[in-house]
Amino acid sequence: MSEFVYRNKEELLYSQRVAQLSKALWRVIEKDWQCWIKPYDLNINEHHILTITYYMKGASVSDVAKYGSMHVSTAFNFSKKLEERGYLTFSKRNDDKRNTYIEITPEGKALIDEANRHYFDTPHAILDGSLKIKELYGRFPEFLEVTAIVRNIYGNEFIETLEQSFQNLSHTLDRIDTEVQHSELMKEA
């Protein structure tokens, strides 16, 4: 009996620790994110949908919901609003009439590129809180255990898709950096 109580206590404490720490982090992340995207007249769901469709070419509404950690109706409704603003288009595929696919438009890509260019124009408490760790260990936290937990819950494909989207983001940021450097050189000339 005491082993059962101890095990339940340990699991409850663990679950509550994860919940409280996640909520505390989310509060800071949400504030940072809202501050960053406010000049672009986007909310977090809209920005998240745009970034998912930017870095996951040919995403379905279901994919956006899955990788955006939102309900399908939320993904669809916010995507419709973005379509009305000219940032997304919807389509069906000849080989898959059941799913609705979302593509980001050139205007949507330009908006995300612009937001990325101005990321550091706003404060980011989550980044500031992590810089001390980077200074101490020479790198940002990698969240290996958290990634493993998410992998156990959502599967390998979920993590692999996220990692691919981060690689795509990295390539986009390299392109933007090159464009900015080129622009600055042209101004000097």
C-alpha positions in Angstrom: 0.0 0.0 0.0 2.7 2.5 0.9 4.5 1.8 -2.4 1.3 2.6 -4.3 0.9 5.9 -2.4 4.5 6.8 -2.9 4.4 6.1 -6.6 1.2 8.1 -7.0 2.7 11.0 -5.0 5.9 11.0 -7.1 3.9 10.9 -10.3 1.5 13.6 -9.1 4.4 15.9 -8.1 6.1 15.3 -11.4 2.9 16.1 -13.4 2.3 19.2 -11.4 5.9 20.4 -11.8 5.7 19.9 -15.5 2.3 21.7 -15.6 3.5 24.7 -13.5 6.8 25.1 -15.3 5.2 24.8 -18.7 2.5 27.3 -17.8 5.1 29.8 -16.5 7.2 29.4 -19.7 4.1 29.7 -21.9 3.1 32.9 -20.1 6.5 34.5 -21.0 6.6 33.0 -24.5 3.0 34.2 -25.2 3.9 37.8 -24.1 7.1 37.8 -26.1 5.3 36.4 -29.2 2.4 38.9 -29.0 4.8 41.8 -28.6 6.8 40.7 -31.6 3.9 40.2 -34.0 1.7 43.1 -32.9 3.0 45.5 -35.6 1.9 43.0 -38.2 -1.8 42.9 -37.1 -1.5 39.1 -36.4 -2.5 37.1 -33.4 -0.5 34.1 -32.2 -2.7 31.5 -34.0 -2.5 33.4 -37.3 1.3 33.9 -37.1 1.7 30.2 -36.2 -0.4 29.1 -39.1 1.6 31.4 -41.5 4.9 30.0 -40.2 3.8 26.4 -40.4 2.6 26.9 -44.0 5.8 28.7 -44.9 8.1 26.0 -43.6 6.0 23.0 -44.2 5.2 23.1 -47.9 1.9 21.6 -48.9 0.4 21.4 -45.4 -3.2 20.3 -45.0 -5.5 21.9 -42.5 -5.1 18.8 -40.4 -1.3 19.2 -40.5 -1.5 22.8 -39.4 -3.7 21.8 -36.5 -1.4 18.9 -35.6 1.9 20.8 -35.8 0.4 24.0 -34.4 -1.1 22.1 -31.4 -4.6 23.5 -32.1 -8.0 22.1 -32.9 -8.8 21.6 -36.6 -11.6 24.1 -36.4 -9.2 26.7 -35.0 -6.7 26.0 -37.7 -9.4 26.3 -40.4 -11.1 29.4 -39.0 -7.9 31.4 -38.6 -6.7 30.2 -42.0 -9.9 31.5 -43.6 -9.2 34.9 -42.0 -5.7 34.8 -43.4 -7.0 33.9 -46.8 -9.3 36.9 -46.7 -6.3 39.1 -46.1 -4.4 37.5 -49.0 -1.8 35.6 -47.0 -3.0 32.0 -47.7 -4.8 30.1 -50.4 -6.8 26.9 -50.1 -6.9 24.0 -52.5 -7.9 20.4 -53.0 -5.7 17.8 -54.6 -6.9 15.5 -57.4 -5.5 12.5 -55.6 -6.9 13.6 -52.2 -10.3 15.3 -52.3 -11.0 14.8 -48.6 -8.3 17.1 -47.2 -8.0 20.8 -47.7 -4.5 22.1 -48.3 -3.1 25.5 -47.5 -0.4 27.4 -49.3 1.2 30.6 -48.2 1.1 33.4 -50.8 4.0 35.6 -51.7 2.4 38.3 -49.5 2.2 35.9 -46.6 5.9 35.0 -47.1 6.9 38.6 -47.3 5.0 39.3 -44.0 6.8 36.5 -42.2 10.2 37.5 -43.7 9.5 41.1 -42.5 8.5 39.9 -39.0 11.7 37.8 -38.8 13.8 40.7 -39.9 12.4 42.7 -36.9 12.5 40.0 -34.3 15.0 41.8 -32.2 13.1 45.0 -32.2 11.1 43.8 -29.3 12.1 42.3 -25.9 12.2 38.6 -25.5 12.3 37.5 -21.8 12.6 33.8 -22.8 15.7 34.6 -24.7 17.1 36.8 -22.0 16.4 34.0 -19.4 18.3 31.5 -21.6 21.4 33.7 -22.4 22.9 33.0 -18.9 22.8 29.3 -19.7 24.4 29.9 -23.1 27.1 32.0 -21.5 27.8 29.3 -18.9 27.7 26.2 -21.2 28.4 27.8 -24.6 25.0 26.8 -26.0 21.3 27.2 -25.5 19.4 24.5 -23.6 18.6 21.6 -26.0 15.5 20.3 -24.1 16.5 16.7 -24.9 14.2 15.3 -22.1 11.3 17.5 -23.2 11.8 16.4 -26.8 11.8 12.8 -25.7 8.5 13.3 -23.8 6.9 15.0 -26.8 8.2 12.2 -29.1 6.7 9.6 -26.8 3.3 11.4 -26.9 3.1 12.5 -30.5 5.5 10.1 -32.3 8.8 10.3 -34.3 7.1 11.9 -37.3 6.0 14.9 -35.2 9.5 15.6 -34.0 11.1 14.9 -37.4 8.7 17.4 -39.0 9.4 20.0 -36.4 13.2 19.5 -36.8 12.8 19.9 -40.6 10.8 23.1 -40.2 13.5 24.5 -37.9 16.1 23.7 -40.7 13.9 25.4 -43.2 13.6 28.4 -40.9 17.4 28.4 -40.5 17.8 28.5 -44.3 15.3 31.3 -44.6 17.1 33.3 -41.9 20.4 32.8 -43.8 18.8 34.1 -47.0 17.3 37.1 -45.1 20.7 37.8 -43.6 22.4 37.7 -47.0 19.8 40.1 -48.4 20.3 42.5 -45.5 24.1 42.4 -45.9 23.7 43.0 -49.7 21.4 45.9 -49.1 23.8 47.5 -46.6 26.7 47.1 -49.1 24.6 48.7 -51.8 23.9 51.7 -49.5 27.6 52.1 -48.9 28.5 52.0 -52.6 
